[in-house]
Amino acid sequence: MQSDITDYDHYTLAKSYLDLQEYDRAAHFTKSCRSHKAYFIHIYARYLAGEKRRVDDAVDAYGKFLLFFIFIWFID
C-alpha cells in the first residue's frame, strides 16, 4: 500500500516534469517505481531527453558552422 502511494506521488511529479519539458528529471523520479504507468513515463522521458539532446547538439553544430562560413565570407 505504501509503495503504491509513493509510486503515485512520483508518477504525478514526473508527469508535471514532462509537461515542463524536464525529461531527465521525470526519468529520475520514476526509475524506482513499479507501476506500469510510471515505467512508461520513465522510458518515454528517457527517449524524449535523448531526442532533445540530439536536436540541441545539431542546432549548436549548425550554428557554429554558419558563423564560420559568415566569417570566411567577409574575410574574402
PQR file with spaces between the fields and no chain letter, atoms N, CA, C, O and H, PARSE charges and radii, in Angstrom:
ATOM       1  N    MET     1       0.822   -1.198    0.000 -0.4000 1.5000
ATOM       2  CA   MET     1       0.000    0.000    0.000 -0.0000 2.0000
ATOM       3  C    MET     1       0.866    1.262    0.000  0.5500 1.7000
ATOM       4  O    MET     1       0.605    2.197   -0.757 -0.5500 1.4000
ATOM       5  N    GLN     2       1.890    1.285    0.847 -0.4000 1.5000
ATOM       6  CA   GLN     2       2.760    2.456    0.936 -0.0000 2.0000
ATOM       7  C    GLN     2       3.528    2.674   -0.365  0.5500 1.7000
ATOM       8  O    GLN     2       3.727    3.814   -0.786 -0.5500 1.4000
ATOM       9  H    GLN     2       2.102    0.526    1.462  0.4000 1.0000
ATOM      10  N    SER     3       3.960    1.580   -1.006 -0.4000 1.5000
ATOM      11  CA   SER     3       4.703    1.742   -2.257 -0.0000 2.0000
ATOM      12  C    SER     3       3.794    2.256   -3.374  0.5500 1.7000
ATOM      13  O    SER     3       4.248    2.985   -4.256 -0.5500 1.4000
ATOM      14  H    SER     3       3.798    0.655   -0.665  0.4000 1.0000
ATOM      15  N    ASP     4       2.512    1.881   -3.341 -0.4000 1.5000
ATOM      16  CA   ASP     4       1.573    2.407   -4.336 -0.0000 2.0000
ATOM      17  C    ASP     4       1.408    3.913   -4.199  0.5500 1.7000
ATOM      18  O    ASP     4       1.339    4.629   -5.199 -0.5500 1.4000
ATOM      19  H    ASP     4       2.143    1.289   -2.624  0.4000 1.0000
ATOM      20  N    ILE     5       1.347    4.387   -2.976 -0.4000 1.5000
ATOM      21  CA   ILE     5       1.219    5.830   -2.744 -0.0000 2.0000
ATOM      22  C    ILE     5       2.486    6.546   -3.183  0.5500 1.7000
ATOM      23  O    ILE     5       2.415    7.601   -3.813 -0.5500 1.4000
ATOM      24  H    ILE     5       1.403    3.806   -2.164  0.4000 1.0000
ATOM      25  N    THR     6       3.632    5.988   -2.860 -0.4000 1.5000
ATOM      26  CA   THR     6       4.907    6.581   -3.274 -0.0000 2.0000
ATOM      27  C    THR     6       5.033    6.569   -4.789  0.5500 1.7000
ATOM      28  O    THR     6       5.463    7.559   -5.382 -0.5500 1.4000
ATOM      29  H    THR     6       3.690    5.131   -2.348  0.4000 1.0000
ATOM      30  N    ASP     7       4.664    5.464   -5.420 -0.4000 1.5000
ATOM      31  CA   ASP     7       4.679    5.403   -6.889 -0.0000 2.0000
ATOM      32  C    ASP     7       3.758    6.458   -7.483  0.5500 1.7000
ATOM      33  O    ASP     7       4.117    7.116   -8.460 -0.5500 1.4000
ATOM      34  H    ASP     7       4.315    4.660   -4.939  0.4000 1.0000
ATOM      35  N    TYR     8       2.592    6.623   -6.911 -0.4000 1.5000
ATOM      36  CA   TYR     8       1.649    7.613   -7.436 -0.0000 2.0000
ATOM      37  C    TYR     8       2.214    9.022   -7.284  0.5500 1.7000
ATOM      38  O    TYR     8       2.079    9.844   -8.190 -0.5500 1.4000
ATOM      39  H    TYR     8       2.300    6.089   -6.118  0.4000 1.0000
ATOM      40  N    ASP     9       2.848    9.307   -6.141 -0.4000 1.5000
ATOM      41  CA   ASP     9       3.461   10.621   -5.949 -0.0000 2.0000
ATOM      42  C    ASP     9       4.561   10.872   -6.974  0.5500 1.7000
ATOM      43  O    ASP     9       4.628   11.947   -7.570 -0.5500 1.4000
ATOM      44  H    ASP     9       2.958    8.639   -5.405  0.4000 1.0000
ATOM      45  N    HIS    10       5.413    9.890   -7.176 -0.4000 1.5000
ATOM      46  CA   HIS    10       6.493   10.037   -8.155 -0.0000 2.0000
ATOM      47  C    HIS    10       5.926   10.130   -9.567  0.5500 1.7000
ATOM      48  O    HIS    10       6.442   10.879  -10.398 -0.5500 1.4000
ATOM      49  H    HIS    10       5.359    9.017   -6.691  0.4000 1.0000
ATOM      50  N    TYR    11       4.876    9.377   -9.837 -0.4000 1.5000
ATOM      51  CA   TYR    11       4.248    9.414  -11.161 -0.0000 2.0000
ATOM      52  C    TYR    11       3.674   10.796  -11.458  0.5500 1.7000
ATOM      53  O    TYR    11       3.888   11.327  -12.547 -0.5500 1.4000
ATOM      54  H    TYR    11       4.457    8.769   -9.162  0.4000 1.0000
ATOM      55  N    THR    12       2.952   11.384  -10.515 -0.4000 1.5000
ATOM      56  CA   THR    12       2.367   12.704  -10.758 -0.0000 2.0000
ATOM      57  C    THR    12       3.449   13.776  -10.854  0.5500 1.7000
ATOM      58  O    THR    12       3.325   14.714  -11.642 -0.5500 1.4000
ATOM      59  H    THR    12       2.777   10.952   -9.630  0.4000 1.0000
ATOM      60  N    LEU    13       4.502   13.642  -10.061 -0.4000 1.5000
ATOM      61  CA   LEU    13       5.612   14.580  -10.166 -0.0000 2.0000
ATOM      62  C    LEU    13       6.285   14.467  -11.533  0.5500 1.7000
ATOM      63  O    LEU    13       6.605   15.477  -12.161 -0.5500 1.4000
ATOM      64  H    LEU    13       4.602   12.880   -9.421  0.4000 1.0000
ATOM      65  N    ALA    14       6.495   13.243  -11.985 -0.4000 1.5000
ATOM      66  CA   ALA    14       7.116   13.023  -13.298 -0.0000 2.0000
ATOM      67  C    ALA    14       6.237   13.549  -14.424  0.5500 1.7000
ATOM      68  O    ALA    14       6.749   14.105  -15.396 -0.5500 1.4000
ATOM      69  H    ALA    14       6.235   12.423  -11.475  0.4000 1.0000
ATOM      70  N    LYS    15       4.927   13.384  -14.310 -0.4000 1.5000
ATOM      71  CA   LYS    15       4.025   13.942  -15.325 -0.0000 2.0000
ATOM      72  C    LYS    15       4.142   15.461  -15.386  0.5500 1.7000
ATOM      73  O    LYS    15       4.105   16.055  -16.464 -0.5500 1.4000
ATOM      74  H    LYS    15       4.511   12.933  -13.521  0.4000 1.0000
ATOM      75  N    SER    16       4.283   16.075  -14.229 -0.4000 1.5000
ATOM      76  CA   SER    16       4.455   17.533  -14.192 -0.0000 2.0000
ATOM      77  C    SER    16       5.762   17.937  -14.869  0.5500 1.7000
ATOM      78  O    SER    16       5.804   18.908  -15.625 -0.5500 1.4000
ATOM      79  H    SER    16       4.313   15.593  -13.354  0.4000 1.0000
ATOM      80  N    TYR    17       6.823   17.188  -14.593 -0.4000 1.5000
ATOM      81  CA   TYR    17       8.097   17.483  -15.247 -0.0000 2.0000
ATOM      82  C    TYR    17       8.023   17.270  -16.752  0.5500 1.7000
ATOM      83  O    TYR    17       8.654   18.010  -17.508 -0.5500 1.4000
ATOM      84  H    TYR    17       6.790   16.400  -13.979  0.4000 1.0000
ATOM      85  N    LEU    18       7.268   16.279  -17.202 -0.4000 1.5000
ATOM      86  CA   LEU    18       7.088   16.090  -18.644 -0.0000 2.0000
ATOM      87  C    LEU    18       6.383   17.292  -19.262  0.5500 1.7000
ATOM      88  O    LEU    18       6.746   17.737  -20.351 -0.5500 1.4000
ATOM      89  H    LEU    18       6.755   15.678  -16.589  0.4000 1.0000
ATOM      90  N    ASP    19       5.386   17.809  -18.574 -0.4000 1.5000
ATOM      91  CA   ASP    19       4.675   18.988  -19.078 -0.0000 2.0000
ATOM      92  C    ASP    19       5.599   20.199  -19.186  0.5500 1.7000
ATOM      93  O    ASP    19       5.419   21.055  -20.053 -0.5500 1.4000
ATOM      94  H    ASP    19       5.091   17.447  -17.690  0.4000 1.0000
ATOM      95  N    LEU    20       6.588   20.259  -18.296 -0.4000 1.5000
ATOM      96  CA   LEU    20       7.555   21.362  -18.311 -0.0000 2.0000
ATOM      97  C    LEU    20       8.751   21.088  -19.214  0.5500 1.7000
ATOM      98  O    LEU    20       9.675   21.898  -19.284 -0.5500 1.4000
ATOM      99  H    LEU    20       6.733   19.564  -17.592  0.4000 1.0000
ATOM     100  N    GLN    21       8.739   19.969  -19.893 -0.4000 1.5000
ATOM     101  CA   GLN    21       9.809   19.509  -20.781 -0.0000 2.0000
ATOM     102  C    GLN    21      11.125   19.310  -20.038  0.5500 1.7000
ATOM     103  O    GLN    21      12.201   19.551  -20.585 -0.5500 1.4000
ATOM     104  H    GLN    21       7.989   19.311  -19.836  0.4000 1.0000
ATOM     105  N    GLU    22      11.027   18.867  -18.787 -0.4000 1.5000
ATOM     106  CA   GLU    22      12.190   18.491  -17.974 -0.0000 2.0000
ATOM     107  C    GLU    22      12.271   16.971  -17.980  0.5500 1.7000
ATOM     108  O    GLU    22      11.926   16.319  -16.995 -0.5500 1.4000
ATOM     109  H    GLU    22      10.153   18.671  -18.343  0.4000 1.0000
ATOM     110  N    TYR    23      12.727   16.412  -19.091 -0.4000 1.5000
ATOM     111  CA   TYR    23      12.653   14.977  -19.315 -0.0000 2.0000
ATOM     112  C    TYR    23      13.612   14.181  -18.425  0.5500 1.7000
ATOM     113  O    TYR    23      13.254   13.107  -17.943 -0.5500 1.4000
ATOM     114  H    TYR    23      13.008   16.941  -19.891  0.4000 1.0000
ATOM     115  N    ASP    24      14.808   14.687  -18.205 -0.4000 1.5000
ATOM     116  CA   ASP    24      15.755   13.972  -17.346 -0.0000 2.0000
ATOM     117  C    ASP    24      15.243   13.888  -15.907  0.5500 1.7000
ATOM     118  O    ASP    24      15.413   12.864  -15.245 -0.5500 1.4000
ATOM     119  H    ASP    24      15.100   15.560  -18.596  0.4000 1.0000
ATOM     120  N    ARG    25      14.631   14.939  -15.434 -0.4000 1.5000
ATOM     121  CA   ARG    25      14.076   14.918  -14.082 -0.0000 2.0000
ATOM     122  C    ARG    25      12.914   13.948  -13.976  0.5500 1.7000
ATOM     123  O    ARG    25      12.778   13.236  -12.981 -0.5500 1.4000
ATOM     124  H    ARG    25      14.493   15.771  -15.972  0.4000 1.0000
ATOM     125  N    ALA    26      12.080   13.922  -14.999 -0.4000 1.5000
ATOM     126  CA   ALA    26      10.957   12.981  -14.984 -0.0000 2.0000
ATOM     127  C    ALA    26      11.458   11.546  -14.937  0.5500 1.7000
ATOM     128  O    ALA    26      10.912   10.720  -14.206 -0.5500 1.4000
ATOM     129  H    ALA    26      12.191   14.500  -15.808  0.4000 1.0000
ATOM     130  N    ALA    27      12.480   11.250  -15.702 -0.4000 1.5000
ATOM     131  CA   ALA    27      13.043    9.897  -15.710 -0.0000 2.0000
ATOM     132  C    ALA    27      13.677    9.568  -14.363  0.5500 1.7000
ATOM     133  O    ALA    27      13.582    8.435  -13.890 -0.5500 1.4000
ATOM     134  H    ALA    27      12.923   11.921  -16.296  0.4000 1.0000
ATOM     135  N    HIS    28      14.311   10.534  -13.757 -0.4000 1.5000
ATOM     136  CA   HIS    28      14.966   10.294  -12.467 -0.0000 2.0000
ATOM     137  C    HIS    28      13.954    9.897  -11.387  0.5500 1.7000
ATOM     138  O    HIS    28      14.211    8.978  -10.610 -0.5500 1.4000
ATOM     139  H    HIS    28      14.389   11.454  -14.140  0.4000 1.0000
ATOM     140  N    PHE    29      12.828   10.569  -11.334 -0.4000 1.5000
ATOM     141  CA   PHE    29      11.869   10.309  -10.268 -0.0000 2.0000
ATOM     142  C    PHE    29      11.055    9.037  -10.485  0.5500 1.7000
ATOM     143  O    PHE    29      10.378    8.585   -9.562 -0.5500 1.4000
ATOM     144  H    PHE    29      12.619   11.315  -11.966  0.4000 1.0000
ATOM     145  N    THR    30      11.102    8.457  -11.661 -0.4000 1.5000
ATOM     146  CA   THR    30      10.335    7.236  -11.912 -0.0000 2.0000
ATOM     147  C    THR    30      11.203    5.998  -12.051  0.5500 1.7000
ATOM     148  O    THR    30      10.682    4.921  -12.343 -0.5500 1.4000
ATOM     149  H    THR    30      11.652    8.824  -12.411  0.4000 1.0000
ATOM     150  N    LYS    31      12.499    6.116  -11.852 -0.4000 1.5000
ATOM     151  CA   LYS    31      13.362    4.958  -12.101 -0.0000 2.0000
ATOM     152  C    LYS    31      13.150    3.818  -11.108  0.5500 1.7000
ATOM     153  O    LYS    31      13.435    2.668  -11.442 -0.5500 1.4000
ATOM     154  H    LYS    31      12.922    6.990  -11.615  0.4000 1.0000
ATOM     155  N    SER    32      12.665    4.094   -9.911 -0.4000 1.5000
ATOM     156  CA   SER    32      12.459    3.023   -8.935 -0.0000 2.0000
ATOM     157  C    SER    32      10.989    2.644   -8.763  0.5500 1.7000
ATOM     158  O    SER    32      10.655    1.850   -7.884 -0.5500 1.4000
ATOM     159  H    SER    32      12.434    5.029   -9.640  0.4000 1.0000
ATOM     160  N    CYS    33      10.122    3.197   -9.582 -0.4000 1.5000
ATOM     161  CA   CYS    33       8.685    2.897   -9.474 -0.0000 2.0000
ATOM     162  C    CYS    33       8.379    1.541  -10.100  0.5500 1.7000
ATOM     163  O    CYS    33       9.088    1.077  -10.994 -0.5500 1.4000
ATOM     164  H    CYS    33      10.393    3.843  -10.296  0.4000 1.0000
ATOM     165  N    ARG    34       7.308    0.916   -9.612 -0.4000 1.5000
ATOM     166  CA   ARG    34       6.961   -0.423  -10.084 -0.0000 2.0000
ATOM     167  C    ARG    34       5.687   -0.477  -10.912  0.5500 1.7000
ATOM     168  O    ARG    34       5.388   -1.513  -11.505 -0.5500 1.4000
ATOM     169  H    ARG    34       6.732    1.292   -8.886  0.4000 1.0000
ATOM     170  N    SER    35       4.938    0.600  -10.965 -0.4000 1.5000
ATOM     171  CA   SER    35       3.687    0.567  -11.724 -0.0000 2.0000
ATOM     172  C    SER    35       3.982    0.663  -13.222  0.5500 1.7000
ATOM     173  O    SER    35       5.033    1.155  -13.634 -0.5500 1.4000
ATOM     174  H    SER    35       5.181    1.442  -10.483  0.4000 1.0000
ATOM     175  N    HIS    36       3.046    0.189  -14.013 -0.4000 1.5000
ATOM     176  CA   HIS    36       3.215    0.216  -15.472 -0.0000 2.0000
ATOM     177  C    HIS    36       3.205    1.644  -16.007  0.5500 1.7000
ATOM     178  O    HIS    36       3.968    1.975  -16.915 -0.5500 1.4000
ATOM     179  H    HIS    36       2.193   -0.210  -13.678  0.4000 1.0000
ATOM     180  N    LYS    37       2.354    2.479  -15.452 -0.4000 1.5000
ATOM     181  CA   LYS    37       2.290    3.874  -15.910 -0.0000 2.0000
ATOM     182  C    LYS    37       3.600    4.603  -15.626  0.5500 1.7000
ATOM     183  O    LYS    37       4.110    5.328  -16.480 -0.5500 1.4000
ATOM     184  H    LYS    37       1.735    2.210  -14.715  0.4000 1.0000
ATOM     185  N    ALA    38       4.140    4.410  -14.431 -0.4000 1.5000
ATOM     186  CA   ALA    38       5.394    5.074  -14.077 -0.0000 2.0000
ATOM     187  C    ALA    38       6.544    4.545  -14.931  0.5500 1.7000
ATOM     188  O    ALA    38       7.430    5.309  -15.312 -0.5500 1.4000
ATOM     189  H    ALA    38       3.725    3.822  -13.737  0.4000 1.0000
ATOM     190  N    TYR    39       6.540    3.246  -15.234 -0.4000 1.5000
ATOM     191  CA   TYR    39       7.575    2.683  -16.095 -0.0000 2.0000
ATOM     192  C    TYR    39       7.489    3.280  -17.497  0.5500 1.7000
ATOM     193  O    TYR    39       8.514    3.589  -18.105 -0.5500 1.4000
ATOM     194  H    TYR    39       5.820    2.626  -14.924  0.4000 1.0000
ATOM     195  N    PHE    40       6.263    3.444  -18.014 -0.4000 1.5000
ATOM     196  CA   PHE    40       6.101    4.072  -19.321 -0.0000 2.0000
ATOM     197  C    PHE    40       6.625    5.503  -19.305  0.5500 1.7000
ATOM     198  O    PHE    40       7.332    5.915  -20.225 -0.5500 1.4000
ATOM     199  H    PHE    40       5.431    3.193  -17.520  0.4000 1.0000
ATOM     200  N    ILE    41       6.284    6.265  -18.264 -0.4000 1.5000
ATOM     201  CA   ILE    41       6.764    7.640  -18.149 -0.0000 2.0000
ATOM     202  C    ILE    41       8.295    7.654  -18.115  0.5500 1.7000
ATOM     203  O    ILE    41       8.926    8.508  -18.739 -0.5500 1.4000
ATOM     204  H    ILE    41       5.710    5.930  -17.516  0.4000 1.0000
ATOM     205  N    HIS    42       8.881    6.715  -17.392 -0.4000 1.5000
ATOM     206  CA   HIS    42      10.343    6.641  -17.290 -0.0000 2.0000
ATOM     207  C    HIS    42      10.984    6.414  -18.660  0.5500 1.7000
ATOM     208  O    HIS    42      11.907    7.132  -19.046 -0.5500 1.4000
ATOM     209  H    HIS    42       8.369    6.021  -16.886  0.4000 1.0000
ATOM     210  N    ILE    43      10.497    5.425  -19.384 -0.4000 1.5000
ATOM     211  CA   ILE    43      11.063    5.109  -20.702 -0.0000 2.0000
ATOM     212  C    ILE    43      10.809    6.242  -21.700  0.5500 1.7000
ATOM     213  O    ILE    43      11.700    6.612  -22.464 -0.5500 1.4000
ATOM     214  H    ILE    43       9.747    4.842  -19.071  0.4000 1.0000
ATOM     215  N    TYR    44       9.603    6.783  -21.689 -0.4000 1.5000
ATOM     216  CA   TYR    44       9.258    7.861  -22.615 -0.0000 2.0000
ATOM     217  C    TYR    44      10.074    9.116  -22.312  0.5500 1.7000
ATOM     218  O    TYR    44      10.515    9.803  -23.234 -0.5500 1.4000
ATOM     219  H    TYR    44       8.879    6.481  -21.068  0.4000 1.0000
ATOM     220  N    ALA    45      10.276    9.420  -21.040 -0.4000 1.5000
ATOM     221  CA   ALA    45      11.067   10.596  -20.663 -0.0000 2.0000
ATOM     222  C    ALA    45      12.525   10.421  -21.091  0.5500 1.7000
ATOM     223  O    ALA    45      13.153   11.373  -21.555 -0.5500 1.4000
ATOM     224  H    ALA    45       9.918    8.862  -20.291  0.4000 1.0000
ATOM     225  N    ARG    46      13.059    9.218  -20.938 -0.4000 1.5000
ATOM     226  CA   ARG    46      14.431    8.979  -21.384 -0.0000 2.0000
ATOM     227  C    ARG    46      14.553    9.148  -22.900  0.5500 1.7000
ATOM     228  O    ARG    46      15.534    9.708  -23.389 -0.5500 1.4000
ATOM     229  H    ARG    46      12.549    8.445  -20.561  0.4000 1.0000
ATOM     230  N    TYR    47      13.562    8.666  -23.634 -0.4000 1.5000
ATOM     231  CA   TYR    47      13.559    8.822  -25.088 -0.0000 2.0000
ATOM     232  C    TYR    47      13.518   10.305  -25.472  0.5500 1.7000
ATOM     233  O    TYR    47      14.301   10.763  -26.304 -0.5500 1.4000
ATOM     234  H    TYR    47      12.765    8.211  -23.237  0.4000 1.0000
ATOM     235  N    LEU    48      12.590   11.049  -24.849 -0.4000 1.5000
ATOM     236  CA   LEU    48      12.459   12.471  -25.172 -0.0000 2.0000
ATOM     237  C    LEU    48      13.697   13.263  -24.777  0.5500 1.7000
ATOM     238  O    LEU    48      14.070   14.209  -25.472 -0.5500 1.4000
ATOM     239  H    LEU    48      11.955   10.677  -24.173  0.4000 1.0000
ATOM     240  N    ALA    49      14.340   12.892  -23.675 -0.4000 1.5000
ATOM     241  CA   ALA    49      15.577   13.564  -23.266 -0.0000 2.0000
ATOM     242  C    ALA    49      16.672   13.347  -24.305  0.5500 1.7000
ATOM     243  O    ALA    49      17.416   14.272  -24.633 -0.5500 1.4000
ATOM     244  H    ALA    49      14.037   12.124  -23.111  0.4000 1.0000
ATOM     245  N    GLY    50      16.766   12.135  -24.815 -0.4000 1.5000
ATOM     246  CA   GLY    50      17.753   11.856  -25.856 -0.0000 2.0000
ATOM     247  C    GLY    50      17.483   12.613  -27.133  0.5500 1.7000
ATOM     248  O    GLY    50      18.407   13.129  -27.762 -0.5500 1.4000
ATOM     249  H    GLY    50      16.162   11.384  -24.549  0.4000 1.0000
ATOM     250  N    GLU    51      16.219   12.682  -27.524 -0.4000 1.5000
ATOM     251  CA   GLU    51      15.860   13.437  -28.725 -0.0000 2.0000
ATOM     252  C    GLU    51      16.134   14.925  -28.550  0.5500 1.7000
ATOM     253  O    GLU    51      16.613   15.588  -29.471 -0.5500 1.4000
ATOM     254  H    GLU    51      15.469   12.263  -27.013  0.4000 1.0000
ATOM     255  N    LYS    52      15.832   15.442  -27.378 -0.4000 1.5000
ATOM     256  CA   LYS    52      16.085   16.860  -27.114 -0.0000 2.0000
ATOM     257  C    LYS    52      17.576   17.157  -27.177  0.5500 1.7000
ATOM     258  O    LYS    52      17.979   18.173  -27.744 -0.5500 1.4000
ATOM     259  H    LYS    52      15.443   14.904  -26.630  0.4000 1.0000
ATOM     260  N    ARG    53      18.408   16.275  -26.597 -0.4000 1.5000
ATOM     261  CA   ARG    53      19.851   16.451  -26.662 -0.0000 2.0000
ATOM     262  C    ARG    53      20.347   16.397  -28.104  0.5500 1.7000
ATOM     263  O    ARG    53      21.197   17.189  -28.510 -0.5500 1.4000
ATOM     264  H    ARG    53      18.081   15.450  -26.137  0.4000 1.0000
ATOM     265  N    ARG    54      19.803   15.453  -28.873 -0.4000 1.5000
ATOM     266  CA   ARG    54      20.227   15.311  -30.273 -0.0000 2.0000
ATOM     267  C    ARG    54      19.909   16.575  -31.067  0.5500 1.7000
ATOM     268  O    ARG    54      20.747   17.052  -31.832 -0.5500 1.4000
ATOM     269  H    ARG    54      19.112   14.809  -28.544  0.4000 1.0000
ATOM     270  N    VAL    55      18.720   17.114  -30.895 -0.4000 1.5000
ATOM     271  CA   VAL    55      18.325   18.321  -31.620 -0.0000 2.0000
ATOM     272  C    VAL    55      19.154   19.518  -31.165  0.5500 1.7000
ATOM     273  O    VAL    55      19.599   20.315  -31.990 -0.5500 1.4000
ATOM     274  H    VAL    55      18.039   16.726  -30.273  0.4000 1.0000
ATOM     275  N    ASP    56      19.362   19.645  -29.868 -0.4000 1.5000
ATOM     276  CA   ASP    56      20.167   20.761  -29.364 -0.0000 2.0000
ATOM     277  C    ASP    56      21.598   20.691  -29.880  0.5500 1.7000
ATOM     278  O    ASP    56      22.176   21.717  -30.238 -0.5500 1.4000
ATOM     279  H    ASP    56      19.001   18.997  -29.197  0.4000 1.0000
ATOM     280  N    ASP    57      22.171   19.503  -29.921 -0.4000 1.5000
ATOM     281  CA   ASP    57      23.530   19.355  -30.440 -0.0000 2.0000
ATOM     282  C    ASP    57      23.603   19.681  -31.923  0.5500 1.7000
ATOM     283  O    ASP    57      24.570   20.289  -32.382 -0.5500 1.4000
ATOM     284  H    ASP    57      21.702   18.670  -29.629  0.4000 1.0000
ATOM     285  N    ALA    58      22.584   19.279  -32.671 -0.4000 1.5000
ATOM     286  CA   ALA    58      22.564   19.569  -34.104 -0.0000 2.0000
ATOM     287  C    ALA    58      22.442   21.069  -34.347  0.5500 1.7000
ATOM     288  O    ALA    58      23.094   21.606  -35.242 -0.5500 1.4000
ATOM     289  H    ALA    58      21.798   18.786  -32.298  0.4000 1.0000
ATOM     290  N    VAL    59      21.625   21.738  -33.570 -0.4000 1.5000
ATOM     291  CA   VAL    59      21.465   23.182  -33.716 -0.0000 2.0000
ATOM     292  C    VAL    59      22.767   23.884  -33.357  0.5500 1.7000
ATOM     293  O    VAL    59      23.168   24.826  -34.040 -0.5500 1.4000
ATOM     294  H    VAL    59      21.094   21.302  -32.843  0.4000 1.0000
ATOM     295  N    ASP    60      23.430   23.440  -32.297 -0.4000 1.5000
ATOM     296  CA   ASP    60      24.711   24.037  -31.916 -0.0000 2.0000
ATOM     297  C    ASP    60      25.760   23.850  -33.004  0.5500 1.7000
ATOM     298  O    ASP    60      26.500   24.781  -33.324 -0.5500 1.4000
ATOM     299  H    ASP    60      23.105   22.674  -31.742  0.4000 1.0000
ATOM     300  N    ALA    61      25.824   22.660  -33.568 -0.4000 1.5000
ATOM     301  CA   ALA    61      26.806   22.388  -34.620 -0.0000 2.0000
ATOM     302  C    ALA    61      26.503   23.222  -35.859  0.5500 1.7000
ATOM     303  O    ALA    61      27.423   23.755  -36.479 -0.5500 1.4000
ATOM     304  H    ALA    61      25.223   21.904  -33.308  0.4000 1.0000
ATOM     305  N    TYR    62      25.228   23.345  -36.230 -0.4000 1.5000
ATOM     306  CA   TYR    62      24.858   24.139  -37.399 -0.0000 2.0000
ATOM     307  C    TYR    62      25.172   25.609  -37.172  0.5500 1.7000
ATOM     308  O    TYR    62      25.636   26.298  -38.080 -0.5500 1.4000
ATOM     309  H    TYR    62      24.481   22.912  -35.726  0.4000 1.0000
ATOM     310  N    GLY    63      24.917   26.093  -35.953 -0.4000 1.5000
ATOM     311  CA   GLY    63      25.206   27.492  -35.641 -0.0000 2.0000
ATOM     312  C    GLY    63      26.688   27.801  -35.732  0.5500 1.7000
ATOM     313  O    GLY    63      27.062   28.857  -36.241 -0.5500 1.4000
ATOM     314  H    GLY    63      24.540   25.534  -35.214  0.4000 1.0000
ATOM     315  N    LYS    64      27.539   26.907  -35.251 -0.4000 1.5000
ATOM     316  CA   LYS    64      28.985   27.106  -35.334 -0.0000 2.0000
ATOM     317  C    LYS    64      29.450   27.086  -36.784  0.5500 1.7000
ATOM     318  O    LYS    64      30.306   27.877  -37.180 -0.5500 1.4000
ATOM     319  H    LYS    64      27.234   26.049  -34.837  0.4000 1.0000
ATOM     320  N    PHE    65      28.881   26.174  -37.575 -0.4000 1.5000
ATOM     321  CA   PHE    65      29.233   26.108  -38.988 -0.0000 2.0000
ATOM     322  C    PHE    65      28.823   27.392  -39.691  0.5500 1.7000
ATOM     323  O    PHE    65      29.581   27.925  -40.501 -0.5500 1.4000
ATOM     324  H    PHE    65      28.186   25.531  -37.253  0.4000 1.0000
ATOM     325  N    LEU    66      27.638   27.890  -39.389 -0.4000 1.5000
ATOM     326  CA   LEU    66      27.136   29.098  -40.034 -0.0000 2.0000
ATOM     327  C    LEU    66      27.996   30.306  -39.666  0.5500 1.7000
ATOM     328  O    LEU    66      28.306   31.125  -40.532 -0.5500 1.4000
ATOM     329  H    LEU    66      27.023   27.457  -38.731  0.4000 1.0000
ATOM     330  N    LEU    67      28.380   30.429  -38.409 -0.4000 1.5000
ATOM     331  CA   LEU    67      29.244   31.529  -38.000 -0.0000 2.0000
ATOM     332  C    LEU    67      30.596   31.453  -38.687  0.5500 1.7000
ATOM     333  O    LEU    67      31.135   32.480  -39.098 -0.5500 1.4000
ATOM     334  H    LEU    67      28.128   29.764  -37.706  0.4000 1.0000
ATOM     335  N    PHE    68      31.152   30.259  -38.819 -0.4000 1.5000
ATOM     336  CA   PHE    68      32.427   30.085  -39.505 -0.0000 2.0000
ATOM     337  C    PHE    68      32.296   30.483  -40.970  0.5500 1.7000
ATOM     338  O    PHE    68      33.169   31.163  -41.509 -0.5500 1.4000
ATOM     339  H    PHE    68      30.714   29.425  -38.485  0.4000 1.0000
ATOM     340  N    PHE    69      31.220   30.066  -41.612 -0.4000 1.5000
ATOM     341  CA   PHE    69      31.002   30.389  -43.020 -0.0000 2.0000
ATOM     342  C    PHE    69      30.875   31.894  -43.219  0.5500 1.7000
ATOM     343  O    PHE    69      31.453   32.441  -44.158 -0.5500 1.4000
ATOM     344  H    PHE    69      30.511   29.514  -41.174  0.4000 1.0000
ATOM     345  N    ILE    70      30.134   32.568  -42.357 -0.4000 1.5000
ATOM     346  CA   ILE    70      29.971   34.018  -42.469 -0.0000 2.0000
ATOM     347  C    ILE    70      31.316   34.716  -42.244  0.5500 1.7000
ATOM     348  O    ILE    70      31.645   35.670  -42.949 -0.5500 1.4000
ATOM     349  H    ILE    70      29.665   32.124  -41.594  0.4000 1.0000
ATOM     350  N    PHE    71      32.087   34.248  -41.274 -0.4000 1.5000
ATOM     351  CA   PHE    71      33.399   34.825  -41.004 -0.0000 2.0000
ATOM     352  C    PHE    71      34.311   34.705  -42.222  0.5500 1.7000
ATOM     353  O    PHE    71      34.963   35.677  -42.605 -0.5500 1.4000
ATOM     354  H    PHE    71      31.820   33.473  -40.701  0.4000 1.0000
ATOM     355  N    ILE    72      34.360   33.523  -42.834 -0.4000 1.5000
ATOM     356  CA   ILE    72      35.190   33.301  -44.027 -0.0000 2.0000
ATOM     357  C    ILE    72      34.702   34.163  -45.185  0.5500 1.7000
ATOM     358  O    ILE    72      35.509   34.702  -45.942 -0.5500 1.4000
ATOM     359  H    ILE    72      33.830   32.734  -42.523  0.4000 1.0000
ATOM     360  N    TRP    73      33.397   34.295  -45.327 -0.4000 1.5000
ATOM     361  CA   TRP    73      32.801   35.058  -46.432 -0.0000 2.0000
ATOM     362  C    TRP    73      33.221   36.531  -46.350  0.5500 1.7000
ATOM     363  O    TRP    73      33.544   37.145  -47.367 -0.5500 1.4000
ATOM     364  H    TRP    73      32.741   33.858  -44.712  0.4000 1.0000
ATOM     365  N    PHE    74      33.216   37.087  -45.148 -0.4000 1.5000
ATOM     366  CA   PHE    74      33.555   38.517  -45.000 -0.0000 2.0000
ATOM     367  C    PHE    74      35.049   38.774  -45.065  0.5500 1.7000
ATOM     368  O    PHE    74      35.464   39.897  -45.349 -0.5500 1.4000
ATOM     369  H    PHE    74      32.954   36.588  -44.322  0.4000 1.0000
ATOM     370  N    ILE    75      35.871   37.762  -44.807 -0.4000 1.5000
ATOM     371  CA   ILE    75      37.315   37.957  -44.899 -0.0000 2.0000
ATOM     372  C    ILE    75      37.727   38.112  -46.365  0.5500 1.7000
ATOM     373  O    ILE    75      38.612   38.904  -46.687 -0.5500 1.4000
ATOM     374  H    ILE    75      35.535   36.849  -44.576  0.4000 1.0000
ATOM     375  N    ASP    76      37.086   37.359  -47.239 -0.4000 1.5000
ATOM     376  CA   ASP    76      37.440   37.429  -48.663 -0.0000 2.0000
ATOM     377  C    ASP    76      37.021   38.716  -49.223  0.5500 1.7000
ATOM     378  O    ASP    76      37.229   38.970  -50.409 -0.5500 1.4000
ATOM     379  H    ASP    76      36.366   36.716  -46.977  0.4000 1.0000
